[in-house]
Amino acid sequence: MISRLFIYTLRKTVLVLVCIAITAGCAGFESQGKPAAIPEIRPGILAGYLKSEALPNSLALIPPPPAEGSAALALDEDVSRKSLSLRGTPRWELAIEDANLMFPVAAGTFSCALGIPITEKDTPRLYILLRRTLADAGLSTYTAKNNYQRKRPFMKNNEPTCTPDEEAHLMKDGSYPSGHTAIGWAWALILTEIAPDRADAILARGRAFGESRNVCNVHWHSDVVEGRFMGAAAVARLHADPSFRAEIEAAKAELSAVRAKALKPTRDCQSEAEALSQHLKSLNGEAKILQSWQGDYPTALLNLLPDNQHENAVGFIGNTEIFKAVWTAFKPEEPVPGIDFNTNFVIFAKNTQFYNRIRIGKVNVTNGVADVLAMETMSAMPIEDKVAMSMVVVARQGITGIQSGDKIIQINKTK
């Protein structure tokens, strides 16, 4: 995300208007046909086309973020819960890639959608066009960001993000609207103008680029929606800039030349397509039980179960630390099973009234909420020093909560 230092630097930078021409003889290009050098406003970030006073004003253009108790906030929270289920999947890995706005990595984001390599060597003018418009679109979000200072999802749900090294910075950077989304959508609109025959693929990738911020647990749904709006606003304003319009035409000519050479993207487009096929949707049906155990559990150690689940008949364990402690009490003579808690979690069912042997037989899921069907023997034996307990492992994907009595427990990784 672009920092306040970025904004300050941009305001203090005198933009150099560079002659952009399509003809090979223009003095503004190097002998290799590359655009003239553009100043950086911070390391790795080029100055955009727009001066600060020409940027769209997000504070004036978008509504305030959703209010507490509103339907819009409920939607934000629902999308956030569903997004958590994609952790550890190929879609999560793609979201990690999408989080990186630094070039040359970011240049390849739309390579598969465009059908060509986007590199400084193969497409120098398009490469510079994307680098410069990053600043314009990203900075367009900051009047609203700085005003609202909305807290990000990971600050409320205490779940990991796909970029843990950036969390300290993100805590200080307002969530609403999403700057990454504004950048990705601006790029999508620009590339659609350059290659209208690839419009559907480009726009779909631009939408997914913004949704990666939901998957990363760093933005709410409404942040992404309004980020797209600001990306479009930035592109609309850019079309009034002669230098930008000239570079669009230069990029069109460059695209034709690259296509004539039949150059192909260097990214793994099949893997990208498979990752993008994983949508934010809830699971409906029966969840497959991957591992299962039954046995006795000492009542004196029920406090090792996750917080607020000590007395539950049904609950879940979402991380290795808690599972290891519970397992040691449950099966002290057996080694702790290896479980990938990025992609799976453990459901437990236990006695709460009488001591009965118990086994989880099925986990049915409706709209992302797991309902545990456990079989118990019938007895009137009182619970004294132990309860019978069953634990199973199921995949996280598509499951956002678990039914426990008359309440739903949200699935996360911290419990």
C-alpha positions in Angstrom: 0.0 0.0 0.0 1.2 3.5 -0.8 2.2 5.4 2.4 1.6 8.9 3.5 5.3 9.5 2.8 4.4 8.6 -0.8 1.8 11.4 -0.9 4.1 14.0 0.7 6.8 13.1 -1.8 4.5 13.4 -4.7 3.3 16.8 -3.6 6.9 18.0 -3.4 7.9 16.5 -6.7 7.9 18.6 -9.9 6.7 16.3 -12.6 8.7 16.3 -15.8 6.4 16.3 -18.8 8.2 14.0 -21.3 7.6 14.1 -25.0 5.9 10.9 -26.0 5.8 10.1 -29.7 5.2 7.0 -31.8 7.7 7.8 -34.5 11.2 6.4 -34.1 12.9 9.8 -34.5 11.4 11.5 -31.5 14.2 12.9 -29.3 12.2 11.8 -26.1 13.1 8.1 -26.7 16.4 6.3 -26.3 17.9 4.6 -29.3 16.3 1.3 -28.2 12.8 2.8 -28.4 12.4 3.1 -24.6 10.6 6.1 -23.1 12.8 8.8 -21.5 13.6 8.5 -17.8 10.8 9.4 -15.4 11.7 10.6 -11.9 10.9 8.4 -8.9 8.9 9.8 -6.0 10.2 7.1 -3.7 12.4 4.1 -4.4 10.8 2.0 -7.1 7.7 4.2 -7.6 7.6 6.4 -10.6 5.9 9.8 -10.7 2.4 9.6 -12.3 1.0 11.7 -15.0 -1.2 13.8 -12.8 -0.2 16.6 -10.4 -1.6 16.2 -6.9 -4.2 18.9 -7.5 -5.5 17.0 -10.5 -6.1 13.7 -8.7 -9.7 12.6 -8.2 -10.9 13.5 -4.6 -12.0 10.2 -3.0 -13.4 12.0 0.0 -15.8 13.9 -2.2 -16.6 11.0 -4.5 -17.4 8.0 -2.4 -19.7 7.6 0.6 -18.5 6.9 4.1 -17.6 3.3 5.0 -20.5 1.1 6.2 -21.9 2.0 9.6 -22.2 -0.4 12.5 -25.3 -2.5 12.3 -25.9 -1.8 8.6 -26.6 -4.4 6.0 -23.5 -3.2 4.1 -21.3 -4.0 7.1 -23.0 -7.4 7.5 -22.0 -8.1 3.9 -18.5 -7.0 4.5 -18.2 -9.4 7.4 -19.8 -12.2 5.5 -17.3 -11.8 2.6 -14.5 -11.6 5.1 -15.5 -14.9 6.7 -15.8 -16.7 3.4 -12.4 -15.3 2.3 -10.7 -16.9 5.3 -11.7 -20.3 3.9 -9.3 -19.8 0.9 -6.2 -19.6 3.1 -3.6 -22.1 2.0 -5.2 -22.7 -1.4 -3.8 -21.7 -4.8 -6.1 -18.6 -4.7 -4.3 -17.5 -1.5 -0.9 -17.9 -3.2 -2.1 -15.8 -6.1 -3.3 -13.1 -3.6 0.2 -13.0 -2.2 1.5 -12.3 -5.7 -1.1 -9.7 -6.3 -0.1 -7.9 -3.1 3.3 -7.1 -4.6 3.1 -3.7 -6.4 6.8 -3.4 -7.1 8.2 -3.8 -10.6 9.2 -6.0 -12.4 7.0 -8.5 -10.5 3.8 -6.4 -10.8 4.2 -6.0 -14.5 3.3 -9.6 -15.2 -0.1 -9.4 -13.4 -2.1 -9.1 -16.6 0.3 -11.0 -18.9 -2.0 -14.1 -19.1 -5.1 -11.9 -19.7 -3.4 -9.9 -22.4 -1.7 -13.0 -23.9 1.8 -11.4 -24.2 4.8 -10.9 -21.9 4.8 -7.5 -20.1 8.4 -6.7 -19.4 10.8 -3.8 -19.6 12.5 -5.6 -22.5 9.6 -6.8 -24.6 7.1 -3.9 -23.9 9.0 -0.9 -22.6 6.3 1.6 -23.2 3.5 -0.5 -21.7 5.8 -1.2 -18.8 6.3 2.5 -18.1 2.6 3.2 -18.6 1.7 0.7 -15.9 4.4 2.0 -13.5 3.3 5.6 -13.8 -0.5 5.0 -13.6 0.1 3.0 -10.4 0.9 6.3 -8.7 -2.1 8.1 -10.1 -4.7 5.4 -9.2 -3.1 4.7 -5.8 -2.9 8.3 -4.7 -6.5 8.9 -5.7 -7.7 6.9 -2.7 -5.8 8.8 0.0 -8.1 11.7 0.9 -10.8 9.2 2.0 -8.2 6.8 3.5 -6.7 9.5 5.7 -10.1 10.9 6.7 -11.8 7.7 7.7 -8.8 5.6 9.0 -11.0 2.5 8.8 -9.5 -0.6 10.6 -8.7 -3.5 8.4 -10.2 -7.0 8.8 -7.2 -8.6 10.4 -7.3 -6.0 13.1 -10.8 -7.1 14.0 -10.7 -10.9 13.4 -7.1 -11.5 14.6 -6.5 -13.7 11.6 -3.2 -13.8 9.6 -2.8 -11.9 6.4 -1.0 -13.0 3.3 1.7 -10.3 3.8 2.6 -10.5 7.5 5.7 -8.3 7.1 3.4 -5.4 6.0 0.9 -5.7 8.9 2.6 -3.1 11.1 2.4 -0.6 8.3 -1.1 -1.5 7.2 -2.4 -0.9 10.8 -1.5 2.7 10.3 -2.9 3.0 6.8 -6.7 3.4 6.4 -8.5 0.5 4.8 -11.2 2.4 2.9 -11.0 2.5 -0.1 -8.5 -0.1 -1.3 -5.5 1.5 -3.1 -4.4 -1.9 -4.5 -7.9 -2.3 -6.0 -7.9 1.2 -7.5 -4.5 0.4 -9.2 -5.6 -3.0 -10.5 -8.9 -1.7 -11.9 -7.1 1.3 -13.5 -4.7 -1.1 -15.1 -7.6 -3.3 -16.4 -9.4 -0.3 -18.0 -6.2 1.0 -19.6 -5.3 -2.5 -21.0 -8.8 -3.0 -22.2 -8.4 0.2 -24.3 -5.1 -1.0 -25.6 -6.4 -4.6 -26.4 -10.2 -4.4 -26.7 -10.2 -7.9 -28.2 -9.1 -9.2 -24.8 -11.5 -7.1 -22.8 -13.3 -9.8 -20.9 -10.2 -11.6 -19.8 -8.5 -8.3 -18.7 -11.5 -7.0 -16.8 -12.0 -10.4 -15.0 -8.4 -10.3 -14.0 -8.7 -6.7 -12.8 -11.7 -7.7 -10.7 -9.9 -10.7 -9.2 -6.9 -8.4 -8.4 -9.1 -6.4 -6.1 -10.7 -9.5 -4.6 -7.2 -10.7 -3.7 -7.3 -8.0 -1.0 -10.3 -9.8 0.6 -8.5 -13.1 0.3 -5.4 -11.6 2.0 -7.6 -10.4 5.0 -6.4 -6.8 4.6 -9.5 -5.2 3.0 -13.3 -5.3 3.4 -15.6 -5.9 0.5 -16.8 -2.3 0.5 -13.1 -1.2 0.4 -12.7 -3.1 -2.8 -15.9 -1.9 -4.4 -15.1 1.8 -3.8 -11.4 1.1 -4.8 -12.7 0.0 -8.2 -14.7 3.3 -8.4 -11.6 5.3 -7.7 -9.5 3.4 -10.2 -12.1 4.3 -12.9 -12.2 7.9 -11.7 -8.4 8.1 -12.1 -8.5 6.7 -15.6 -11.2 9.2 -16.6 -9.1 12.0 -15.4 -6.0 10.6 -17.1 -7.6 10.8 -20.5 -7.4 14.6 -20.2 -3.6 14.4 -20.1 -1.9 14.6 -23.5 1.1 12.6 -22.4 -1.1 9.7 -21.1 -3.1 9.6 -24.4 0.1 9.6 -26.4 1.5 6.7 -24.4 -1.7 4.7 -24.9 -1.2 5.0 -28.7 2.4 4.0 -28.3 1.4 1.0 -26.3 -1.1 0.0 -29.0 1.6 0.0 -31.6 3.9 -1.9 -29.3 1.3 -4.5 -28.7 0.9 -5.1 -32.4 4.7 -5.5 -32.8 4.9 -8.0 -29.9 1.9 -10.0 -31.3 3.7 -10.2 -34.7 6.6 -11.8 -33.0 4.2 -14.4 -31.4 5.7 -13.8 -27.9 3.9 -15.7 -25.1 3.5 -14.8 -21.4 6.3 -16.1 -19.2 3.8 -16.7 -16.3 2.2 -20.1 -15.6 -1.2 -19.2 -17.1 -2.8 -22.6 -16.4 -2.0 -22.3 -12.7 -3.3 -18.8 -12.6 -6.5 -19.9 -14.2 -6.9 -22.7 -11.7 -6.4 -20.3 -8.8 -8.9 -17.8 -10.2 -11.5 -20.6 -10.5 -11.6 -20.7 -6.7 -14.3 -18.2 -5.7 -15.5 -16.9 -2.4 -18.4 -19.3 -1.9 -19.8 -21.3 1.0 -19.7 -25.1 0.9 -23.0 -26.9 0.8 -23.1 -30.7 1.3 -21.1 -33.2 3.3 -17.5 -32.3 4.3 -15.1 -35.1 3.9 -13.6 -36.4 7.2 -9.8 -36.7 6.6 -8.8 -38.2 10.0 -10.8 -39.4 13.1 -10.0 -40.3 16.7 -12.1 -41.3 19.7 -11.2 -41.7 23.4 -11.5 -40.3 26.9 -10.5 -36.8 27.9 -9.8 -35.6 31.5 -12.3 -33.1 32.8 -9.5 -31.4 34.8 -7.9 -30.3 31.4 -11.0 -29.0 29.6 -9.4 -25.6 30.0 -6.9 -26.6 27.3 -9.7 -26.4 24.7 -10.1 -23.1 22.9 -11.5 -20.1 24.9 -15.3 -20.0 25.2 -15.5 -23.7 24.1 -14.6 -25.5 27.4 -18.3 -26.4 28.1 -19.4 -26.8 24.4 -20.7 -30.2 23.2 -19.2 -29.3 19.8 -16.3 -27.0 18.9 -13.2 -26.7 16.8 -9.4 -26.3 17.1 -7.8 -24.1 14.5 -4.0 -24.1 15.3 -1.1 -26.4 16.1 -0.4 -25.0 19.5 -3.8 -25.7 21.0 -4.2 -29.0 19.2 -0.8 -30.2 20.6 -1.9 -29.4 24.2 -5.3 -31.0 23.7 -3.9 -34.1 22.0 -1.3 -34.6 24.8 -4.2 -34.8 27.3 -6.4 -36.9 25.0 -3.8 -39.4 23.8 -0.7 -39.0 26.1 0.9 -42.2 24.8 0.6 -41.4 21.1 2.6 -38.9 19.0 0.8 -35.7 17.9 -0.5 -36.1 14.4 0.7 -33.7 11.8 -2.1 -31.4 10.6 -1.8 -28.5 8.2 -3.9 -25.9 9.9 -3.6 -23.5 7.0 -5.9 -25.7 5.0 -7.6 -27.9 7.6 -9.1 -27.6 11.1 -10.2 -30.1 13.9 -13.8 -30.5 15.0 -14.5 -32.1 18.4 -17.6 -33.5 20.0 -17.8 -34.5 23.7 -20.1 -35.4 26.5 -21.7 -32.6 28.5 -24.3 -34.3 30.7 -23.6 -38.1 31.0 -20.6 -40.2 30.1 -21.3 -41.9 26.7 -19.0 -43.3 24.1 -19.1 -40.8 21.2 -18.1 -40.8 17.5 -18.5 -38.0 14.9 -20.0 -39.8 11.9 -20.8 -37.0 9.5 -20.2 -33.2 9.0 -23.0 -31.6 6.9 -22.4 -28.1 5.7 -25.2 -25.6 4.8 -24.2 -22.2 3.5 -20.8 -22.6 5.0 -22.0 -23.6 8.5 -20.9 -27.1 9.6 -23.5 -29.2 11.5 -21.8 -32.1 13.3 -23.7 -35.5 13.5 -22.3 -37.5 16.4 -23.4 -41.0 17.6 -23.4 -41.7 21.3 -24.1 -44.7 23.4 -27.0 -44.3 25.9 -26.2 -44.5 29.6 -26.9 -42.7 32.8 -23.3 -42.7 34.0 -22.4 -39.4 35.6 -19.4 -37.4 34.3 -16.7 -37.5 37.0 -13.0 -37.4 36.0 -13.4 -37.9 32.3 -15.6 -37.3 29.2 -15.7 -39.3 26.0 -14.6 -37.2 23.0 -14.3 -37.6 19.3 -12.1 -35.4 17.0 -12.1 -35.3 13.2 -10.1 -33.3 10.6 -11.9 -31.5 7.8 -10.8 -29.0 5.1 -11.3 -25.3 5.8 -12.3 -24.3 2.3 -15.9 -23.3 2.1 -16.6 -23.7 5.9 -17.0 -20.4 7.7 -18.7 -21.5 10.9 -19.7 -24.5 13.1 -23.1 -25.0 14.7 -22.7 -25.5 18.5 -26.1 -25.7 20.2 -28.1 -22.6 19.4 -25.1 -20.5 18.3 -22.6 -20.5 15.4 -18.9 -20.3 16.1 -16.9 -18.5 13.5 -14.0 -20.6 12.1 -10.6 -18.9 12.5 -7.0 -19.9 13.0 -6.4 -18.5 16.4 -8.5 -20.9 18.4 
